[in-house]
Amino acid sequence: MGLFDIFKAKSKKVTIMPSRTTFTVNAGQTILEAGLAEGYAMPHSCKVGTCGECKSHKIEGKIKELINFGYVLEAEELQNDYILPCRSTLKSDVVLDMPNFELKRLHPPQDFMGTIKKTIDLTEDIKRVVISLDKDMEFDAGQYVELQIDEIREPRSYSFAIPPVKNGSNEIELFIRKVPNGKFTTLLFDGLLENKELKVKGPLGNFWLRDGDTPLICIGGGSGLAPLISILEDTIAQSIKRDCILFFGARTQNDLYVLEQIKKIEEKWQGSFLFVPVLSDEPENNSWTGDRGFVHTAIKKYAEKYIDLNPHVYLCGPPVMIDAATEVATDLGISKDNIYADNFFDSSNKKVAK
């Protein structure tokens, strides 16, 4: 038996219900890793067994748990054979019921070498970063890449700030926020990564525009504008007509950025488009006449007219913003099935920084 035959013999298959989607899981791969490598839009946020978004019911087959599922799953779920595919390898062929699985093929991730060619200051703590790649990358609007340098073991994740182009591109752009005491962003903001060679893995992520003609409610904070800009510009390129409200939460007027770019999106948008910046720390009694407070407080004021139209909500930013905005949206009657979130964690969280 040759090496290929041995390798093939060790691989197993998983079938995802109710779509009956089947793919191979190689020895040492988790179910999530295998699905993502095939380009399937597997539900996930963290890939390390903390978010619980990939939670699935095991209908048949045997798995090996890489962590104690009891840290994430309830006792009743464990008794009823629920598992975390992100932390499961296969001991046999397996059938899973994965309710949040969407039959969508995304561009599968690949490994690239990249070089930071240019950085542009957008605010005091956010840069536009241009990276050249050793080959063309294809991606879906809303996804992200992982960057890794030799000096730092853990990769950092950053969303594309540009729309995809046909057949891919060897240059990508990201919005990167400086994280207090962040090892990677400190080097970047100190100018020590210019022309630095990086390992780039992507595209990754499960954040993309779902089909439909219902209104879009987009809410971003910090560098969370990046995937929203990517999605909105790609929507224009595809001539999709949907009403949209874009909320952006910032501290002061100095923290607002790419306003001209947003203005151009508004001019080209097919349907109604409203941009609502909301400032939390803008000094009183000055020239600002827009909304104040945290961004989630403005949702009801502007988006309530769309509630009966079954809107889709896209959230990008820090976890506290995501949680608050999700609560407001569901209180207004928006189904959780129509809320899509991309949490931006920093190095103080358990998950690796965005």
The 8 nearest C-alpha neighbors of each residue, nearest first, counted from 0:
[[1, 4, 5, 2, 3, 6, 8, 7],
 [2, 0, 4, 3, 5, 6, 7, 8],
 [1, 3, 5, 4, 6, 0, 7, 8],
 [2, 4, 6, 1, 5, 7, 0, 8],
 [5, 3, 7, 1, 6, 2, 0, 8],
 [4, 6, 2, 8, 7, 3, 1, 9],
 [7, 5, 3, 9, 4, 8, 2, 10],
 [8, 6, 4, 10, 9, 5, 3, 25],
 [7, 9, 5, 6, 10, 4, 11, 3],
 [8, 10, 6, 7, 26, 5, 11, 25],
 [11, 9, 25, 7, 26, 8, 24, 23],
 [12, 10, 92, 24, 23, 91, 25, 89],
 [13, 11, 23, 92, 22, 24, 93, 14],
 [12, 14, 93, 21, 94, 92, 22, 23],
 [13, 15, 21, 94, 20, 19, 95, 93],
 [16, 14, 20, 95, 19, 96, 94, 18],
 [17, 15, 96, 18, 19, 95, 97, 14],
 [16, 18, 19, 15, 96, 97, 98, 20],
 [17, 19, 16, 20, 15, 102, 100, 101],
 [20, 18, 16, 15, 17, 14, 21, 94],
 [19, 21, 15, 18, 14, 22, 16, 102],
 [22, 20, 14, 13, 19, 15, 12, 23],
 [23, 21, 12, 13, 24, 14, 20, 34],
 [22, 24, 12, 11, 25, 13, 10, 33],
 [25, 23, 11, 33, 10, 12, 28, 30],
 [26, 24, 10, 28, 27, 23, 11, 9],
 [25, 27, 10, 28, 9, 24, 88, 6],
 [26, 28, 25, 88, 29, 24, 89, 10],
 [29, 27, 25, 26, 88, 24, 32, 33],
 [28, 30, 88, 87, 32, 31, 85, 86],
 [29, 31, 84, 33, 32, 87, 88, 85],
 [30, 32, 85, 34, 29, 84, 33, 35],
 [33, 31, 29, 35, 34, 30, 36, 28],
 [34, 32, 36, 30, 24, 31, 35, 28],
 [33, 35, 31, 37, 36, 39, 32, 30],
 [34, 36, 38, 32, 37, 39, 33, 31],
 [35, 37, 33, 107, 38, 34, 32, 108],
 [38, 36, 34, 35, 39, 107, 33, 22],
 [39, 37, 107, 105, 35, 104, 106, 36],
 [38, 40, 104, 35, 34, 41, 37, 105],
 [41, 39, 103, 205, 101, 104, 105, 42],
 [40, 42, 39, 100, 43, 35, 34, 31],
 [43, 41, 53, 100, 52, 99, 40, 205],
 [44, 42, 52, 53, 45, 41, 46, 205],
 [43, 45, 50, 46, 52, 42, 341, 342],
 [44, 46, 47, 50, 43, 350, 49, 48],
 [47, 45, 85, 48, 44, 43, 31, 86],
 [48, 46, 45, 49, 85, 86, 350, 50],
 [49, 47, 46, 86, 50, 85, 51, 83],
 [48, 50, 51, 47, 71, 45, 46, 70],
 [51, 49, 52, 45, 48, 44, 43, 71],
 [50, 52, 54, 53, 49, 71, 48, 83],
 [53, 51, 43, 54, 50, 42, 44, 99],
 [52, 54, 43, 42, 51, 83, 84, 55],
 [55, 53, 83, 51, 52, 82, 81, 84],
 [56, 54, 97, 81, 82, 96, 53, 95],
 [55, 57, 81, 96, 95, 80, 58, 82],
 [58, 56, 95, 80, 59, 81, 94, 55],
 [59, 57, 94, 95, 56, 96, 60, 80],
 [58, 60, 94, 93, 57, 61, 95, 92],
 [59, 61, 93, 92, 91, 94, 62, 58],
 [60, 62, 90, 91, 89, 93, 59, 63],
 [63, 61, 89, 90, 88, 87, 64, 60],
 [62, 64, 88, 87, 89, 65, 90, 61],
 [65, 63, 87, 66, 86, 62, 67, 88],
 [66, 64, 86, 87, 63, 67, 88, 68],
 [67, 65, 64, 68, 86, 48, 87, 70],
 [66, 68, 69, 70, 64, 65, 71, 86],
 [69, 67, 70, 71, 72, 66, 82, 83],
 [68, 70, 72, 67, 71, 73, 74, 77],
 [69, 71, 68, 72, 67, 49, 73, 66],
 [72, 70, 69, 68, 51, 49, 73, 48],
 [71, 73, 69, 68, 76, 70, 77, 74],
 [72, 74, 76, 75, 77, 69, 71, 70],
 [75, 73, 77, 76, 78, 72, 69, 79],
 [76, 74, 78, 77, 73, 79, 72, 81],
 [77, 75, 79, 73, 81, 78, 74, 72],
 [76, 78, 74, 80, 79, 81, 75, 73],
 [77, 79, 75, 76, 80, 74, 81, 73],
 [78, 80, 76, 77, 81, 75, 56, 57],
 [81, 79, 77, 57, 78, 56, 82, 76],
 [82, 80, 56, 76, 77, 55, 57, 79],
 [81, 83, 55, 54, 84, 56, 80, 57],
 [82, 84, 54, 85, 86, 53, 87, 55],
 [85, 83, 87, 30, 86, 31, 82, 53],
 [84, 86, 31, 46, 83, 87, 29, 30],
 [87, 85, 65, 84, 83, 29, 48, 64],
 [88, 86, 84, 64, 29, 63, 85, 65],
 [87, 89, 29, 63, 62, 28, 30, 27],
 [90, 88, 62, 91, 63, 61, 11, 87],
 [89, 91, 62, 61, 63, 88, 92, 11],
 [92, 90, 61, 89, 60, 11, 93, 62],
 [91, 93, 12, 11, 60, 13, 89, 94],
 [92, 94, 60, 13, 59, 91, 14, 12],
 [93, 95, 14, 59, 58, 13, 15, 57],
 [96, 94, 57, 15, 58, 56, 16, 97],
 [95, 97, 16, 56, 55, 15, 98, 57],
 [98, 96, 55, 100, 99, 95, 16, 15],
 [99, 97, 100, 96, 55, 17, 16, 101],
 [100, 98, 97, 42, 101, 53, 41, 52],
 [101, 99, 97, 98, 41, 42, 102, 40],
 [102, 100, 103, 40, 99, 41, 39, 42],
 [103, 101, 100, 104, 40, 39, 18, 20],
 [102, 104, 101, 40, 39, 105, 38, 100],
 [105, 103, 39, 38, 40, 106, 102, 37],
 [106, 104, 38, 39, 107, 40, 103, 139],
 [105, 107, 38, 138, 137, 108, 104, 139],
 [108, 106, 38, 36, 37, 105, 35, 202],
 [109, 107, 201, 202, 203, 36, 200, 106],
 [108, 110, 201, 200, 111, 107, 202, 136],
 [109, 111, 200, 199, 201, 108, 112, 198],
 [112, 110, 199, 200, 198, 113, 133, 132],
 [113, 111, 198, 133, 199, 197, 132, 196],
 [112, 114, 132, 197, 131, 196, 130, 133],
 [113, 115, 196, 131, 194, 130, 195, 116],
 [116, 114, 130, 194, 193, 117, 195, 129],
 [117, 115, 130, 194, 129, 114, 193, 131],
 [116, 118, 129, 115, 128, 119, 193, 130],
 [117, 119, 128, 127, 129, 126, 120, 116],
 [120, 118, 127, 126, 121, 128, 117, 129],
 [119, 121, 126, 122, 125, 127, 118, 123],
 [122, 120, 126, 125, 256, 119, 127, 123],
 [123, 121, 125, 124, 120, 254, 256, 253],
 [122, 124, 125, 121, 120, 254, 253, 126],
 [123, 125, 177, 122, 176, 126, 121, 120],
 [126, 124, 176, 122, 175, 121, 123, 177],
 [127, 125, 120, 121, 175, 119, 174, 128],
 [126, 128, 174, 119, 118, 173, 120, 175],
 [129, 127, 118, 173, 172, 126, 117, 174],
 [128, 130, 172, 117, 116, 171, 115, 118],
 [131, 129, 115, 171, 114, 116, 170, 113],
 [130, 132, 170, 114, 113, 169, 116, 115],
 [133, 131, 113, 169, 134, 112, 170, 130],
 [132, 134, 112, 113, 111, 169, 131, 135],
 [135, 133, 132, 169, 136, 111, 168, 112],
 [134, 136, 169, 168, 167, 137, 132, 133],
 [135, 137, 167, 168, 169, 134, 138, 202],
 [138, 136, 167, 166, 106, 135, 168, 163],
 [137, 139, 202, 106, 163, 136, 140, 142],
 [140, 138, 142, 163, 141, 105, 106, 207],
 [139, 141, 230, 229, 162, 142, 207, 163],
 [142, 140, 226, 207, 206, 230, 229, 139],
 [143, 141, 204, 203, 140, 206, 158, 139],
 [142, 144, 158, 203, 157, 159, 202, 204],
 [145, 143, 201, 202, 157, 200, 156, 203],
 [144, 146, 156, 200, 155, 199, 154, 201],
 [147, 145, 199, 155, 154, 198, 156, 197],
 [146, 148, 154, 198, 197, 155, 199, 145],
 [147, 149, 197, 150, 151, 198, 146, 196],
 [148, 150, 151, 152, 147, 197, 198, 196],
 [149, 151, 148, 152, 147, 183, 182, 153],
 [152, 150, 149, 148, 153, 147, 183, 154],
 [151, 153, 154, 150, 149, 147, 148, 155],
 [152, 154, 151, 155, 147, 351, 148, 146],
 [153, 155, 147, 146, 145, 152, 156, 351],
 [156, 154, 146, 145, 352, 353, 351, 147],
 [155, 157, 145, 353, 144, 352, 146, 143],
 [158, 156, 353, 143, 144, 173, 145, 155],
 [159, 157, 143, 226, 142, 225, 173, 160],
 [158, 160, 173, 143, 161, 226, 172, 225],
 [161, 159, 225, 173, 229, 172, 226, 228],
 [160, 162, 229, 159, 172, 163, 228, 171],
 [163, 161, 229, 233, 140, 232, 230, 164],
 [164, 162, 138, 140, 139, 161, 165, 167],
 [165, 163, 167, 166, 162, 168, 137, 138],
 [164, 166, 167, 163, 137, 168, 138, 162],
 [167, 165, 164, 137, 168, 135, 136, 163],
 [168, 166, 137, 136, 135, 164, 165, 163],
 [167, 169, 135, 136, 170, 164, 137, 166],
 [168, 170, 135, 132, 134, 131, 136, 133],
 [171, 169, 131, 168, 130, 132, 129, 172],
 [170, 172, 130, 129, 131, 169, 173, 159],
 [173, 171, 129, 128, 160, 159, 161, 130],
 [172, 174, 160, 159, 128, 127, 158, 175],
 [175, 173, 127, 126, 222, 225, 128, 160],
 [174, 176, 126, 125, 173, 222, 127, 177],
 [177, 175, 125, 124, 222, 178, 126, 174],
 [176, 178, 124, 184, 125, 179, 175, 185],
 [177, 179, 181, 180, 176, 184, 345, 346],
 [180, 178, 181, 177, 185, 184, 346, 182],
 [181, 179, 178, 182, 185, 184, 346, 177],
 [182, 180, 178, 179, 184, 183, 185, 346],
 [183, 181, 185, 184, 180, 186, 151, 178],
 [182, 184, 186, 185, 181, 187, 151, 155],
 [183, 185, 187, 177, 186, 181, 182, 188],
 [186, 184, 188, 182, 187, 183, 181, 189],
 [187, 185, 189, 191, 184, 183, 188, 192],
 [188, 186, 184, 190, 192, 185, 189, 191],
 [187, 189, 185, 190, 186, 184, 177, 191],
 [190, 188, 186, 187, 191, 185, 192, 184],
 [189, 191, 188, 187, 192, 193, 186, 185],
 [192, 190, 186, 189, 187, 193, 188, 195],
 [191, 193, 195, 187, 190, 194, 186, 115],
 [192, 194, 195, 115, 191, 190, 116, 117],
 [195, 193, 115, 114, 116, 192, 196, 117],
 [194, 196, 192, 193, 114, 115, 197, 191],
 [197, 195, 114, 113, 194, 112, 198, 115],
 [198, 196, 113, 148, 147, 112, 114, 199],
 [197, 199, 112, 147, 146, 111, 113, 148],
 [200, 198, 146, 111, 145, 112, 110, 197],
 [201, 199, 110, 145, 144, 109, 111, 108],
 [202, 200, 108, 144, 203, 109, 145, 199],
 [201, 203, 108, 144, 138, 143, 142, 200],
 [204, 202, 201, 143, 142, 144, 108, 205],
 [205, 203, 142, 206, 143, 202, 44, 141],
 [204, 206, 40, 207, 42, 142, 41, 43],
 [205, 207, 141, 204, 142, 341, 339, 208],
 [208, 206, 141, 140, 209, 205, 139, 142],
 [207, 209, 210, 230, 206, 140, 141, 234],
 [210, 208, 207, 211, 311, 206, 337, 339],
 [211, 209, 208, 212, 213, 207, 311, 239],
 [212, 210, 213, 209, 241, 214, 311, 208],
 [211, 213, 241, 214, 240, 210, 239, 242],
 [212, 214, 310, 211, 309, 308, 241, 215],
 [215, 213, 242, 310, 241, 243, 311, 216],
 [214, 216, 243, 311, 310, 312, 242, 217],
 [215, 217, 312, 244, 243, 311, 245, 313],
 [218, 216, 245, 313, 312, 246, 314, 244],
 [217, 219, 246, 314, 247, 245, 313, 315],
 [220, 218, 315, 247, 223, 224, 316, 314],
 [219, 221, 316, 248, 223, 247, 222, 249],
 [222, 220, 223, 316, 249, 224, 219, 248],
 [221, 223, 224, 174, 176, 225, 175, 220],
 [224, 222, 316, 315, 219, 220, 221, 225],
 [223, 225, 227, 222, 219, 226, 228, 220],
 [224, 226, 160, 228, 223, 227, 174, 222],
 [227, 225, 141, 229, 228, 158, 160, 159],
 [228, 226, 230, 224, 229, 225, 231, 141],
 [229, 227, 231, 225, 226, 230, 224, 232],
 [228, 230, 162, 161, 226, 160, 140, 227],
 [229, 231, 140, 227, 233, 228, 232, 141],
 [232, 230, 234, 228, 233, 229, 227, 235],
 [231, 233, 235, 234, 229, 230, 162, 228],
 [232, 234, 236, 162, 230, 235, 231, 229],
 [235, 233, 231, 237, 232, 236, 239, 230],
 [236, 234, 238, 232, 233, 237, 268, 239],
 [235, 237, 233, 234, 238, 232, 239, 162],
 [236, 238, 234, 235, 239, 233, 232, 240],
 [239, 237, 235, 236, 234, 240, 269, 268],
 [240, 238, 237, 234, 235, 241, 269, 236],
 [239, 241, 269, 270, 238, 242, 212, 268],
 [242, 240, 270, 214, 212, 213, 243, 239],
 [241, 243, 214, 271, 270, 272, 215, 240],
 [244, 242, 215, 272, 214, 216, 271, 241],
 [243, 245, 273, 216, 272, 274, 217, 215],
 [244, 246, 217, 274, 218, 275, 273, 216],
 [247, 245, 218, 275, 276, 217, 274, 219],
 [248, 246, 276, 219, 220, 218, 277, 275],
 [247, 249, 294, 220, 277, 276, 278, 219],
 [250, 248, 278, 254, 251, 277, 220, 279],
 [249, 251, 280, 279, 278, 254, 281, 248],
 [252, 250, 281, 253, 254, 278, 280, 249],
 [251, 253, 254, 255, 281, 250, 278, 249],
 [254, 252, 251, 255, 122, 256, 250, 123],
 [255, 253, 252, 251, 122, 249, 250, 256],
 [256, 254, 252, 253, 249, 258, 251, 257],
 [255, 257, 258, 121, 254, 122, 253, 259],
 [258, 256, 260, 259, 261, 255, 121, 262],
 [257, 259, 261, 256, 260, 262, 255, 263],
 [260, 258, 262, 261, 257, 263, 256, 264],
 [259, 261, 257, 263, 262, 258, 264, 228],
 [260, 262, 264, 258, 263, 259, 265, 257],
 [261, 263, 259, 265, 260, 264, 258, 266],
 [262, 264, 266, 260, 265, 261, 267, 259],
 [265, 263, 261, 267, 262, 266, 268, 260],
 [264, 266, 262, 268, 263, 267, 272, 261],
 [265, 267, 263, 264, 268, 262, 272, 269],
 [268, 266, 264, 265, 263, 269, 235, 262],
 [267, 269, 265, 266, 264, 270, 235, 272],
 [270, 268, 240, 267, 241, 239, 271, 238],
 [269, 271, 242, 241, 240, 268, 272, 243],
 [270, 272, 242, 243, 273, 269, 268, 241],
 [273, 271, 243, 244, 265, 242, 270, 268],
 [272, 274, 244, 245, 275, 243, 271, 265],
 [273, 275, 245, 244, 246, 276, 272, 247],
 [274, 276, 246, 245, 247, 277, 273, 244],
 [277, 275, 247, 246, 248, 274, 278, 290],
 [276, 278, 290, 248, 291, 294, 247, 249],
 [279, 277, 291, 250, 249, 251, 292, 281],
 [278, 280, 292, 250, 293, 291, 281, 249],
 [281, 279, 250, 251, 278, 282, 292, 291],
 [280, 282, 251, 278, 279, 250, 283, 252],
 [283, 281, 280, 285, 284, 251, 287, 279],
 [282, 284, 285, 281, 287, 280, 286, 291],
 [285, 283, 282, 286, 287, 281, 288, 291],
 [284, 286, 283, 287, 282, 288, 281, 252],
 [285, 287, 288, 284, 283, 289, 282, 281],
 [288, 286, 285, 289, 281, 252, 284, 283],
 [289, 287, 286, 290, 285, 291, 284, 283],
 [290, 288, 287, 291, 277, 276, 278, 275],
 [291, 289, 277, 278, 276, 288, 292, 297],
 [292, 290, 278, 277, 279, 289, 293, 281],
 [291, 293, 279, 278, 294, 277, 296, 290],
 [294, 292, 279, 295, 296, 248, 277, 278],
 [293, 295, 248, 277, 296, 297, 292, 247],
 [294, 296, 324, 297, 298, 293, 323, 327],
 [297, 295, 294, 298, 293, 292, 299, 300],
 [298, 296, 300, 295, 299, 294, 301, 290],
 [299, 297, 302, 295, 300, 301, 296, 294],
 [298, 300, 303, 302, 301, 297, 296, 331],
 [301, 299, 297, 298, 302, 303, 296, 304],
 [302, 300, 299, 298, 303, 297, 304, 244],
 [303, 301, 299, 304, 298, 305, 300, 306],
 [302, 304, 299, 306, 305, 301, 300, 298],
 [303, 305, 302, 306, 301, 307, 308, 299],
 [306, 304, 308, 303, 302, 307, 310, 214],
 [305, 307, 303, 308, 304, 309, 310, 333],
 [306, 308, 309, 305, 304, 310, 303, 332],
 [309, 307, 305, 306, 310, 213, 214, 304],
 [308, 310, 307, 306, 213, 311, 333, 305],
 [311, 309, 214, 213, 308, 215, 306, 305],
 [310, 312, 337, 215, 338, 216, 214, 313],
 [311, 313, 216, 338, 217, 215, 339, 337],
 [314, 312, 217, 339, 340, 338, 218, 216],
 [313, 315, 340, 218, 219, 217, 341, 321],
 [316, 314, 223, 219, 341, 340, 342, 218],
 [315, 317, 223, 220, 343, 219, 342, 221],
 [316, 318, 343, 320, 319, 342, 344, 321],
 [319, 317, 321, 320, 342, 322, 316, 343],
 [320, 318, 322, 321, 317, 323, 316, 324],
 [321, 319, 323, 318, 322, 317, 324, 316],
 [320, 322, 318, 324, 319, 323, 325, 314],
 [321, 323, 325, 319, 320, 324, 318, 326],
 [324, 322, 320, 326, 325, 321, 319, 295],
 [323, 325, 295, 327, 321, 326, 322, 320],
 [326, 324, 328, 322, 327, 323, 321, 329],
 [325, 327, 323, 329, 324, 328, 330, 322],
 [328, 326, 330, 324, 325, 329, 331, 323],
 [329, 327, 325, 331, 330, 326, 333, 324],
 [328, 330, 333, 332, 331, 326, 327, 325],
 [331, 329, 327, 332, 328, 326, 333, 325],
 [332, 330, 328, 329, 333, 327, 306, 303],
 [331, 333, 329, 330, 334, 328, 306, 307],
 [332, 334, 329, 328, 331, 335, 306, 309],
 [335, 333, 336, 337, 332, 329, 338, 309],
 [334, 336, 338, 337, 333, 329, 325, 339],
 [335, 337, 334, 338, 339, 333, 99, 311],
 [336, 338, 311, 335, 334, 312, 339, 333],
 [339, 337, 312, 335, 336, 311, 313, 340],
 [340, 338, 313, 312, 314, 337, 206, 341],
 [341, 339, 314, 313, 315, 342, 338, 321],
 [340, 342, 315, 314, 343, 206, 316, 339],
 [341, 343, 318, 316, 317, 315, 344, 340],
 [344, 342, 317, 316, 353, 341, 318, 345],
 [343, 345, 352, 353, 348, 342, 317, 350],
 [346, 344, 352, 347, 348, 353, 351, 178],
 [345, 347, 352, 348, 351, 181, 344, 350],
 [348, 346, 345, 349, 344, 352, 350, 351],
 [349, 347, 346, 350, 345, 344, 351, 352],
 [348, 350, 351, 347, 346, 344, 49, 345],
 [349, 351, 348, 344, 352, 45, 346, 345],
 [352, 350, 346, 155, 345, 344, 349, 353],
 [353, 351, 345, 346, 344, 155, 156, 350],
 [352, 156, 157, 343, 344, 345, 155, 351]]
